[in-house]
């Protein structure tokens, strides 16, 4: 029997994931999406920027992961009212501004658009169709942006 072979390069530090997420979470809480610089995340986490990119392909993907962890979407949204309430809670919560920033970035970036679509998909399920979901979720987003 041959011994297990290891991949190329240094082995991953198992605690690095938690350190990266914590550093990014702190930056998001301190200054929102604009403050989330991957160089600064790497510095605070005590790791290389390449370690971040091995785990998350982009700043947007890391931000979305933190949002999912901090504000997990409801597992089951049975109706429109529940979907509206859940999305309002997301948008009015501590990471609502980050979601709005991701939506803005998604306008010019296909990768970020896919990340945003996946992030808000659970909230869309409570609506009968995409047109209704867009109208309601869009109006919630608009109100949150105006409230600033």
C-alpha positions in Angstrom: 0.0 0.0 0.0 1.4 3.4 -1.0 1.3 6.3 1.5 -1.1 9.1 0.6 0.4 11.8 -1.6 0.2 15.4 -0.8 -0.6 18.1 -3.3 2.0 20.6 -4.4 2.9 23.6 -2.2 2.4 24.1 1.5 -0.6 22.5 3.1 -3.5 24.8 4.0 -3.8 26.0 7.5 -7.2 24.9 8.7 -7.6 28.0 10.9 -6.9 30.3 8.0 -10.6 30.2 6.8 -11.9 31.4 10.1 -9.2 34.1 10.4 -9.9 35.4 6.9 -13.7 35.5 7.5 -13.2 37.3 10.8 -10.9 39.9 9.3 -13.3 40.5 6.4 -16.3 40.6 8.7 -14.6 43.2 10.8 -13.7 45.3 7.8 -17.3 45.1 6.5 -18.7 46.2 9.9 -16.2 49.0 10.1 -16.6 50.5 6.7 -18.8 48.6 4.4 -18.0 47.0 1.1 -15.6 49.8 0.0 -13.5 49.1 3.1 -13.1 45.4 2.2 -9.6 45.4 0.7 -8.2 41.9 0.2 -4.7 43.2 1.0 -6.0 44.4 4.4 -7.9 41.1 5.0 -4.7 39.2 4.3 -2.7 41.4 6.7 -5.2 41.1 9.5 -5.6 37.4 9.0 -1.9 36.8 8.9 -2.0 35.1 5.6 -1.2 35.7 2.0 -3.7 37.2 -0.4 -3.3 34.1 -2.6 -4.7 32.1 0.4 -7.9 34.2 0.2 -8.2 33.7 -3.6 -7.8 29.9 -3.2 -10.9 29.9 -1.0 -13.0 32.8 -2.6 -12.5 33.8 -6.2 -13.2 37.5 -5.5 -14.0 40.2 -3.0 -17.7 39.9 -3.9 -17.6 36.2 -3.2 -16.0 36.7 0.2 -18.5 39.4 1.1 -21.5 37.2 0.0 -20.1 34.3 2.1 -20.0 36.6 5.2 -23.6 37.8 4.5 -24.8 34.2 4.3 -23.1 33.3 7.6 -24.2 36.4 9.4 -27.8 36.7 8.0 -28.7 33.2 6.9 -31.6 33.2 4.4 -34.7 31.5 5.7 -34.8 27.8 4.7 -38.4 28.1 3.6 -40.2 31.2 2.6 -43.8 30.1 2.1 -45.4 33.3 0.7 -44.9 36.8 -0.5 -45.3 38.5 2.9 -42.6 36.2 4.4 -40.3 36.9 1.5 -40.8 40.7 1.8 -40.2 40.6 5.6 -37.1 38.5 5.2 -35.6 40.7 2.5 -36.4 43.8 4.5 -34.6 42.3 7.5 -31.6 41.6 5.3 -31.5 45.1 3.8 -32.1 46.9 7.1 -29.6 44.8 9.0 -25.9 45.4 9.5 -25.0 44.1 6.1 -27.8 45.7 4.0 -25.3 48.3 2.7 -23.0 45.6 1.6 -25.8 43.9 -0.3 -26.7 47.2 -2.0 -23.0 47.7 -2.9 -22.8 44.2 -4.4 -26.0 44.9 -6.4 -24.4 48.1 -7.7 -21.2 46.3 -8.6 -23.2 43.6 -10.3 -24.4 46.1 -13.0 -21.0 46.0 -14.6 -19.6 42.6 -13.6 -21.0 39.2 -14.6 -19.2 37.3 -11.9 -20.7 39.7 -9.2 -24.1 39.5 -10.9 -24.1 35.7 -10.5 -23.0 36.0 -6.9 -25.9 38.5 -6.2 -28.4 36.3 -8.0 -27.4 33.4 -5.8 -27.4 35.5 -2.7 -31.0 36.8 -3.2 -32.4 33.6 -4.7 -33.9 32.3 -1.4 -35.8 35.6 -1.1 -37.3 35.3 -4.6 -38.8 31.9 -3.9 -41.7 33.4 -2.0 -43.1 35.1 -5.1 -45.3 33.7 -7.8 -43.1 35.0 -10.6 -39.9 36.9 -11.3 -41.7 40.1 -12.3 -43.5 40.4 -9.0 -40.3 39.5 -7.1 -38.4 42.2 -9.0 -41.0 44.8 -8.3 -41.3 44.1 -4.6 -37.6 43.4 -3.8 -36.6 46.4 -6.0 -38.9 48.7 -4.1 -37.5 47.5 -0.8 -34.0 48.1 -2.1 -34.9 51.5 -3.3 -36.5 52.5 0.1 -33.3 51.3 1.9 -31.1 53.3 -0.4 -33.2 56.4 0.1 -33.1 55.9 3.9 -29.4 55.8 3.6 
